[in-house]
Amino acid sequence: MKKNSAAQALGKLGGKARADALSQTELSEIARKGAEARASKLSAAKRSEIARKAVQARIAKQRNQGKGKTA
């Protein structure tokens, strides 16, 4: 079954048009609800693992930025 390319193009435009019509506050609220929905599907152990990896990545980034600076 082949997808209708015109329908695909319109679908992409619809999402952009909606995002352009929403305020920053509305976009943030939608994103927050999405994040909560995704997080609710994760176990506490998995959420903890994701948070730990985020912290490690942030620390590594800070270390790498510090190496490029001259004192």
N, CA, C and O atoms as a DFTB+ gen file, in Angstrom:
284 C
 N C O
     1  1       0.843      -1.176       0.000
     2  2       0.000       0.000       0.000
     3  2       0.891       1.243       0.000
     4  3       1.726       1.413       0.888
     5  1       0.711       2.099      -0.990
     6  2       1.533       3.296      -1.116
     7  2       0.860       4.480      -0.423
     8  3      -0.351       4.669      -0.535
     9  1       1.649       5.266       0.285
    10  2       1.116       6.429       0.987
    11  2       0.906       7.578       0.004
    12  3       1.638       7.724      -0.975
    13  1      -0.091       8.370       0.282
    14  2      -0.400       9.537      -0.539
    15  2       0.568      10.656      -0.167
    16  3       0.505      11.182       0.944
    17  1       1.455      11.023      -1.075
    18  2       2.474      12.031      -0.767
    19  2       1.856      13.403      -0.505
    20  3       2.377      14.170       0.305
    21  1       0.747      13.721      -1.184
    22  2       0.087      15.008      -0.945
    23  2      -0.451      15.070       0.487
    24  3      -0.335      16.097       1.156
    25  1      -1.038      13.970       0.947
    26  2      -1.561      13.923       2.309
    27  2      -0.424      14.025       3.320
    28  3      -0.578      14.673       4.355
    29  1       0.706      13.399       3.039
    30  2       1.852      13.477       3.931
    31  2       2.346      14.916       4.041
    32  3       2.651      15.392       5.134
    33  1       2.423      15.607       2.899
    34  2       2.888      16.994       2.900
    35  2       1.938      17.875       3.701
    36  3       2.385      18.721       4.476
    37  1       0.641      17.689       3.524
    38  2      -0.328      18.486       4.270
    39  2      -0.249      18.201       5.758
    40  3      -0.400      19.111       6.573
    41  1      -0.016      16.960       6.116
    42  2       0.110      16.615       7.523
    43  2       1.273      17.331       8.185
    44  3       1.161      17.792       9.321
    45  1       2.379      17.424       7.479
    46  2       3.550      18.114       8.006
    47  2       3.268      19.598       8.155
    48  3       3.668      20.215       9.142
    49  1       2.578      20.176       7.172
    50  2       2.257      21.596       7.221
    51  2       1.277      21.895       8.346
    52  3       1.354      22.946       8.982
    53  1       0.362      20.975       8.588
    54  2      -0.623      21.183       9.651
    55  2       0.022      21.308      11.011
    56  3      -0.366      22.162      11.808
    57  1       0.992      20.477      11.282
    58  2       1.681      20.548      12.567
    59  2       2.456      21.842      12.728
    60  3       2.468      22.432      13.808
    61  1       3.094      22.281      11.674
    62  2       3.848      23.545      11.720
    63  2       2.900      24.721      11.907
    64  3       3.170      25.630      12.692
    65  1       1.778      24.696      11.174
    66  2       0.810      25.781      11.275
    67  2       0.246      25.872      12.691
    68  3       0.069      26.964      13.229
    69  1      -0.031      24.719      13.282
    70  2      -0.566      24.715      14.641
    71  2       0.470      25.260      15.618
    72  3       0.146      26.062      16.494
    73  1       1.703      24.825      15.465
    74  2       2.767      25.296      16.363
    75  2       2.960      26.802      16.226
    76  3       3.189      27.491      17.220
    77  1       2.871      27.314      15.011
    78  2       3.032      28.753      14.790
    79  2       1.886      29.546      15.415
    80  3       2.074      30.688      15.833
    81  1       0.692      28.937      15.480
    82  2      -0.477      29.627      16.005
    83  2      -0.507      29.639      17.528
    84  3      -1.192      30.471      18.122
    85  1       0.221      28.733      18.170
    86  2       0.208      28.641      19.625
    87  2       1.225      29.592      20.252
    88  3       2.266      29.892      19.666
    89  1       0.899      30.058      21.457
    90  2       1.851      30.905      22.180
    91  2       2.941      30.026      22.784
    92  3       2.813      28.802      22.824
    93  1       3.993      30.649      23.244
    94  2       5.093      29.908      23.868
    95  2       4.604      29.178      25.112
    96  3       5.035      28.059      25.386
    97  1       3.711      29.803      25.860
    98  2       3.158      29.177      27.063
    99  2       2.369      27.928      26.702
   100  3       2.494      26.899      27.366
   101  1       1.557      28.013      25.650
   102  2       0.767      26.861      25.220
   103  2       1.663      25.725      24.738
   104  3       1.406      24.559      25.038
   105  1       2.714      26.064      23.989
   106  2       3.651      25.044      23.523
   107  2       4.347      24.368      24.702
   108  3       4.528      23.150      24.708
   109  1       4.731      25.158      25.691
   110  2       5.398      24.608      26.870
   111  2       4.471      23.673      27.631
   112  3       4.901      22.628      28.119
   113  1       3.189      24.049      27.734
   114  2       2.219      23.220      28.431
   115  2       2.024      21.886      27.722
   116  3       1.959      20.843      28.372
   117  1       1.930      21.911      26.393
   118  2       1.783      20.685      25.610
   119  2       3.011      19.797      25.786
   120  3       2.888      18.583      25.953
   121  1       4.193      20.404      25.748
   122  2       5.436      19.648      25.916
   123  2       5.524      19.037      27.312
   124  3       5.975      17.903      27.470
   125  1       5.093      19.789      28.322
   126  2       5.121      19.295      29.698
   127  2       4.203      18.089      29.855
   128  3       4.570      17.100      30.489
   129  1       3.012      18.177      29.277
   130  2       2.070      17.053      29.358
   131  2       2.636      15.822      28.653
   132  3       2.478      14.699      29.133
   133  1       3.294      16.033      27.516
   134  2       3.907      14.917      26.806
   135  2       5.011      14.269      27.618
   136  3       5.124      13.044      27.668
   137  1       5.816      15.094      28.248
   138  2       6.908      14.567      29.078
   139  2       6.356      13.767      30.254
   140  3       6.888      12.710      30.596
   141  1       5.294      14.269      30.868
   142  2       4.685      13.545      31.984
   143  2       4.129      12.200      31.520
   144  3       4.272      11.191      32.211
   145  1       3.493      12.189      30.346
   146  2       2.924      10.947      29.821
   147  2       4.019       9.926      29.534
   148  3       3.867       8.742      29.837
   149  1       5.125      10.391      28.947
   150  2       6.229       9.474      28.658
   151  2       6.866       8.968      29.946
   152  3       7.193       7.786      30.052
   153  1       7.045       9.843      30.917
   154  2       7.684       9.459      32.172
   155  2       6.813       8.489      32.966
   156  3       7.333       7.618      33.664
   157  1       5.488       8.636      32.864
   158  2       4.603       7.755      33.632
   159  2       4.682       6.310      33.159
   160  3       4.318       5.395      33.898
   161  1       5.151       6.101      31.946
   162  2       5.275       4.756      31.402
   163  2       6.583       4.082      31.825
   164  3       6.757       2.881      31.617
   165  1       7.501       4.849      32.418
   166  2       8.801       4.314      32.811
   167  2       8.784       3.863      34.265
   168  3       8.057       4.413      35.092
   169  1       9.583       2.872      34.556
   170  2       9.740       2.445      35.949
   171  2      10.638       3.450      36.670
   172  3      11.350       4.228      36.035
   173  1      10.596       3.422      37.985
   174  2      11.441       4.315      38.773
   175  2      12.913       4.073      38.474
   176  3      13.696       5.021      38.412
   177  1      13.297       2.821      38.289
   178  2      14.691       2.486      37.998
   179  2      15.119       3.070      36.650
   180  3      16.226       3.594      36.521
   181  1      14.245       2.978      35.653
   182  2      14.580       3.498      34.319
   183  2      14.681       5.031      34.354
   184  3      15.580       5.607      33.742
   185  1      13.748       5.696      35.079
   186  2      13.813       7.162      35.209
   187  2      15.114       7.568      35.888
   188  3      15.745       8.550      35.496
   189  1      15.513       6.813      36.907
   190  2      16.747       7.099      37.626
   191  2      17.961       6.928      36.704
   192  3      18.891       7.734      36.739
   193  1      17.944       5.891      35.895
   194  2      19.040       5.645      34.950
   195  2      19.151       6.788      33.935
   196  3      20.250       7.256      33.638
   197  1      18.016       7.228      33.412
   198  2      18.003       8.321      32.434
   199  2      18.542       9.601      33.072
   200  3      19.337      10.315      32.462
   201  1      18.108       9.888      34.300
   202  2      18.567      11.087      35.001
   203  2      20.065      11.021      35.264
   204  3      20.771      12.017      35.111
   205  1      20.551       9.840      35.661
   206  2      21.987       9.676      35.928
   207  2      22.806       9.922      34.655
   208  3      23.848      10.575      34.701
   209  1      22.329       9.397      33.524
   210  2      23.034       9.608      32.255
   211  2      23.024      11.078      31.856
   212  3      24.005      11.577      31.304
   213  1      21.929      11.772      32.129
   214  2      21.849      13.198      31.803
   215  2      22.860      13.992      32.617
   216  3      23.518      14.892      32.095
   217  1      22.980      13.660      33.889
   218  2      23.950      14.346      34.758
   219  2      25.373      14.073      34.275
   220  3      26.194      14.987      34.211
   221  1      25.664      12.822      33.936
   222  2      26.998      12.472      33.450
   223  2      27.322      13.223      32.160
   224  3      28.449      13.684      31.975
   225  1      26.335      13.349      31.267
   226  2      26.558      14.070      30.013
   227  2      26.808      15.553      30.280
   228  3      27.661      16.171      29.643
   229  1      26.057      16.117      31.229
   230  2      26.225      17.534      31.569
   231  2      27.605      17.783      32.155
   232  3      28.252      18.773      31.811
   233  1      28.064      16.901      33.033
   234  2      29.392      17.042      33.640
   235  2      30.480      16.918      32.577
   236  3      31.436      17.694      32.574
   237  1      30.338      15.943      31.674
   238  2      31.323      15.755      30.612
   239  2      31.387      16.985      29.712
   240  3      32.469      17.393      29.288
   241  1      30.246      17.566      29.426
   242  2      30.206      18.767      28.575
   243  2      30.917      19.933      29.262
   244  3      31.667      20.675      28.628
   245  1      30.673      20.085      30.564
   246  2      31.329      21.153      31.310
   247  2      32.839      20.956      31.333
   248  3      33.594      21.921      31.220
   249  1      33.279      19.721      31.477
   250  2      34.713      19.432      31.485
   251  2      35.340      19.752      30.131
   252  3      36.426      20.327      30.068
   253  1      34.658      19.380      29.050
   254  2      35.166      19.632      27.717
   255  2      35.223      21.118      27.415
   256  3      36.141      21.572      26.732
   257  1      34.264      21.881      27.907
   258  2      34.278      23.330      27.687
   259  2      35.423      23.970      28.457
   260  3      36.017      24.944      27.994
   261  1      35.731      23.436      29.614
   262  2      36.816      23.965      30.431
   263  2      38.177      23.748      29.824
   264  3      39.092      24.536      30.061
   265  1      38.336      22.672      29.027
   266  2      39.637      22.363      28.412
   267  2      39.994      23.362      27.322
   268  3      41.171      23.622      27.075
   269  1      38.978      23.923      26.668
   270  2      39.228      24.838      25.557
   271  2      39.582      26.244      26.007
   272  3      40.079      27.040      25.212
   273  1      39.331      26.561      27.276
   274  2      39.590      27.904      27.786
   275  2      41.045      28.045      28.232
   276  3      41.671      27.088      28.688
   277  1      41.556      29.249      28.091
   278  2      42.913      29.527      28.579
   279  2      42.806      30.370      29.815
   280  3      41.956      31.257      29.889
   281  1      43.643      30.116      30.784
   282  2      43.592      30.848      32.054
   283  2      44.525      32.017      32.067
   284  3      44.601      32.736      33.063
